[in-house]
Amino acid sequence: MESDLEHIFEKFPNGRREDLIPILQTVQDEKGFLSEQVIKDVGKYLDISINKIYGVATFYDNFRFGPVGKYHFRLCHGTACHVAGASTLLRELEKLLKVGTGETDQHGLFSLEVVSCVGACGLAPLVEVNDEYYTNISLDSLKELVKSIREKENNIL
């Protein structure tokens, strides 16, 4: 059976171990997350065990193993963000989005992830939504951000 990843594998024709992360990034960009089948197919192509692939993929915060919402919130909880109130922001986000950490709401609109650090400590606290960064965010600006998204979507209030 041929993998539906063949068009991606063609971009990495040598199938080397050092292609693992770029292949996983390419697959996630296309599919939104890394499914169990994707991990198996990549392992077969690169002749790497599934355990080793999971070991690499779980080391990095950017890889996901399940679908995320249309608006994927990533809250930085590194030291600077923690000191600047990330825990308070997390509790508020869970209320505003009606999801817990690592969850996607029932409508597929919002998902929430806490990451250890995004490397922007001077801009703490920080929330990323679909690769757009919101820095020095306060409770009020967080509420306004979620409100503006809900108004834009005009369906789940």
TORKOL-4160 file (C-alpha; in steps of 0.2 Angstrom, whole numbers, padded with zeros to 4 digits, m for minus):
157
<pt num="1" X="0000" Y="0000" Z="0000"/>
<pt num="2" X="0007" Y="0017" Z="m0005"/>
<pt num="3" X="0008" Y="0031" Z="0008"/>
<pt num="4" X="m0002" Y="0047" Z="0005"/>
<pt num="5" X="0015" Y="0055" Z="0010"/>
<pt num="6" X="0024" Y="0050" Z="m0006"/>
<pt num="7" X="0023" Y="0068" Z="m0013"/>
<pt num="8" X="0032" Y="0074" Z="0003"/>
<pt num="9" X="0044" Y="0060" Z="0003"/>
<pt num="10" X="0049" Y="0065" Z="m0015"/>
<pt num="11" X="0056" Y="0081" Z="m0008"/>
<pt num="12" X="0068" Y="0071" Z="0003"/>
<pt num="13" X="0073" Y="0058" Z="m0010"/>
<pt num="14" X="0088" Y="0052" Z="0000"/>
<pt num="15" X="0078" Y="0046" Z="0015"/>
<pt num="16" X="0091" Y="0050" Z="0028"/>
<pt num="17" X="0089" Y="0051" Z="0046"/>
<pt num="18" X="0093" Y="0070" Z="0046"/>
<pt num="19" X="0077" Y="0072" Z="0036"/>
<pt num="20" X="0066" Y="0067" Z="0050"/>
<pt num="21" X="0062" Y="0084" Z="0058"/>
<pt num="22" X="0060" Y="0093" Z="0041"/>
<pt num="23" X="0049" Y="0079" Z="0035"/>
<pt num="24" X="0038" Y="0080" Z="0051"/>
<pt num="25" X="0037" Y="0099" Z="0049"/>
<pt num="26" X="0031" Y="0097" Z="0031"/>
<pt num="27" X="0018" Y="0084" Z="0036"/>
<pt num="28" X="0012" Y="0094" Z="0050"/>
<pt num="29" X="0011" Y="0110" Z="0040"/>
<pt num="30" X="0000" Y="0100" Z="0027"/>
<pt num="31" X="m0010" Y="0089" Z="0039"/>
<pt num="32" X="m0011" Y="0100" Z="0054"/>
<pt num="33" X="m0004" Y="0087" Z="0066"/>
<pt num="34" X="0006" Y="0070" Z="0066"/>
<pt num="35" X="m0006" Y="0055" Z="0067"/>
<pt num="36" X="m0001" Y="0038" Z="0072"/>
<pt num="37" X="m0001" Y="0033" Z="0054"/>
<pt num="38" X="0010" Y="0047" Z="0049"/>
<pt num="39" X="0023" Y="0042" Z="0062"/>
<pt num="40" X="0022" Y="0024" Z="0055"/>
<pt num="41" X="0024" Y="0030" Z="0037"/>
<pt num="42" X="0039" Y="0041" Z="0041"/>
<pt num="43" X="0047" Y="0027" Z="0051"/>
<pt num="44" X="0045" Y="0015" Z="0037"/>
<pt num="45" X="0052" Y="0028" Z="0024"/>
<pt num="46" X="0067" Y="0033" Z="0035"/>
<pt num="47" X="0069" Y="0016" Z="0043"/>
<pt num="48" X="0068" Y="0023" Z="0060"/>
<pt num="49" X="0058" Y="0015" Z="0074"/>
<pt num="50" X="0042" Y="0023" Z="0079"/>
<pt num="51" X="0048" Y="0025" Z="0097"/>
<pt num="52" X="0063" Y="0035" Z="0091"/>
<pt num="53" X="0052" Y="0046" Z="0080"/>
<pt num="54" X="0040" Y="0049" Z="0095"/>
<pt num="55" X="0056" Y="0053" Z="0106"/>
<pt num="56" X="0061" Y="0067" Z="0094"/>
<pt num="57" X="0044" Y="0074" Z="0090"/>
<pt num="58" X="0039" Y="0075" Z="0109"/>
<pt num="59" X="0055" Y="0084" Z="0113"/>
<pt num="60" X="0050" Y="0099" Z="0103"/>
<pt num="61" X="0034" Y="0110" Z="0108"/>
<pt num="62" X="0030" Y="0113" Z="0090"/>
<pt num="63" X="0024" Y="0095" Z="0085"/>
<pt num="64" X="0006" Y="0091" Z="0088"/>
<pt num="65" X="m0002" Y="0073" Z="0089"/>
<pt num="66" X="m0020" Y="0078" Z="0087"/>
<pt num="67" X="m0031" Y="0091" Z="0078"/>
<pt num="68" X="m0031" Y="0109" Z="0084"/>
<pt num="69" X="m0044" Y="0122" Z="0083"/>
<pt num="70" X="m0046" Y="0135" Z="0069"/>
<pt num="71" X="m0038" Y="0147" Z="0082"/>
<pt num="72" X="m0024" Y="0138" Z="0091"/>
<pt num="73" X="m0019" Y="0147" Z="0107"/>
<pt num="74" X="m0001" Y="0143" Z="0113"/>
<pt num="75" X="0002" Y="0151" Z="0130"/>
<pt num="76" X="0021" Y="0153" Z="0135"/>
<pt num="77" X="0024" Y="0147" Z="0152"/>
<pt num="78" X="0043" Y="0149" Z="0153"/>
<pt num="79" X="0051" Y="0158" Z="0168"/>
<pt num="80" X="0048" Y="0176" Z="0162"/>
<pt num="81" X="0030" Y="0173" Z="0157"/>
<pt num="82" X="0027" Y="0163" Z="0173"/>
<pt num="83" X="0033" Y="0178" Z="0183"/>
<pt num="84" X="0023" Y="0190" Z="0173"/>
<pt num="85" X="0007" Y="0181" Z="0176"/>
<pt num="86" X="0005" Y="0166" Z="0164"/>
<pt num="87" X="m0004" Y="0156" Z="0177"/>
<pt num="88" X="m0017" Y="0169" Z="0179"/>
<pt num="89" X="m0018" Y="0171" Z="0160"/>
<pt num="90" X="m0020" Y="0152" Z="0158"/>
<pt num="91" X="m0035" Y="0151" Z="0170"/>
<pt num="92" X="m0043" Y="0165" Z="0161"/>
<pt num="93" X="m0040" Y="0157" Z="0144"/>
<pt num="94" X="m0048" Y="0141" Z="0150"/>
<pt num="95" X="m0063" Y="0150" Z="0155"/>
<pt num="96" X="m0064" Y="0161" Z="0139"/>
<pt num="97" X="m0061" Y="0147" Z="0127"/>
<pt num="98" X="m0071" Y="0134" Z="0137"/>
<pt num="99" X="m0057" Y="0122" Z="0135"/>
<pt num="100" X="m0043" Y="0114" Z="0145"/>
<pt num="101" X="m0025" Y="0113" Z="0141"/>
<pt num="102" X="m0022" Y="0101" Z="0127"/>
<pt num="103" X="m0040" Y="0102" Z="0122"/>
<pt num="104" X="m0050" Y="0108" Z="0107"/>
<pt num="105" X="m0068" Y="0114" Z="0109"/>
<pt num="106" X="m0082" Y="0104" Z="0102"/>
<pt num="107" X="m0085" Y="0116" Z="0088"/>
<pt num="108" X="m0066" Y="0115" Z="0082"/>
<pt num="109" X="m0065" Y="0134" Z="0084"/>
<pt num="110" X="m0052" Y="0135" Z="0099"/>
<pt num="111" X="m0038" Y="0124" Z="0106"/>
<pt num="112" X="m0026" Y="0128" Z="0120"/>
<pt num="113" X="m0008" Y="0123" Z="0122"/>
<pt num="114" X="0004" Y="0128" Z="0135"/>
<pt num="115" X="0022" Y="0128" Z="0130"/>
<pt num="116" X="0038" Y="0129" Z="0140"/>
<pt num="117" X="0046" Y="0144" Z="0131"/>
<pt num="118" X="0045" Y="0153" Z="0115"/>
<pt num="119" X="0061" Y="0163" Z="0117"/>
<pt num="120" X="0053" Y="0180" Z="0118"/>
<pt num="121" X="0056" Y="0183" Z="0137"/>
<pt num="122" X="0058" Y="0202" Z="0135"/>
<pt num="123" X="0040" Y="0202" Z="0129"/>
<pt num="124" X="0032" Y="0192" Z="0143"/>
<pt num="125" X="0019" Y="0187" Z="0145"/>
<pt num="126" X="0015" Y="0180" Z="0128"/>
<pt num="127" X="0001" Y="0171" Z="0119"/>
<pt num="128" X="0003" Y="0165" Z="0101"/>
<pt num="129" X="m0013" Y="0162" Z="0090"/>
<pt num="130" X="m0010" Y="0153" Z="0074"/>
<pt num="131" X="0008" Y="0159" Z="0073"/>
<pt num="132" X="0004" Y="0177" Z="0077"/>
<pt num="133" X="0012" Y="0183" Z="0093"/>
<pt num="134" X="0003" Y="0194" Z="0106"/>
<pt num="135" X="0016" Y="0201" Z="0118"/>
<pt num="136" X="0015" Y="0210" Z="0135"/>
<pt num="137" X="m0003" Y="0203" Z="0136"/>
<pt num="138" X="m0014" Y="0208" Z="0150"/>
<pt num="139" X="m0030" Y="0200" Z="0156"/>
<pt num="140" X="m0040" Y="0214" Z="0148"/>
<pt num="141" X="m0030" Y="0213" Z="0131"/>
<pt num="142" X="m0033" Y="0194" Z="0132"/>
<pt num="143" X="m0051" Y="0196" Z="0134"/>
<pt num="144" X="m0052" Y="0208" Z="0120"/>
<pt num="145" X="m0042" Y="0196" Z="0109"/>
<pt num="146" X="m0054" Y="0182" Z="0112"/>
<pt num="147" X="m0069" Y="0193" Z="0110"/>
<pt num="148" X="m0063" Y="0200" Z="0093"/>
<pt num="149" X="m0061" Y="0182" Z="0087"/>
<pt num="150" X="m0078" Y="0177" Z="0092"/>
<pt num="151" X="m0085" Y="0192" Z="0084"/>
<pt num="152" X="m0076" Y="0188" Z="0068"/>
<pt num="153" X="m0082" Y="0171" Z="0068"/>
<pt num="154" X="m0100" Y="0177" Z="0073"/>
<pt num="155" X="m0106" Y="0160" Z="0078"/>
<pt num="156" X="m0101" Y="0154" Z="0096"/>
<pt num="157" X="m0104" Y="0167" Z="0110"/>
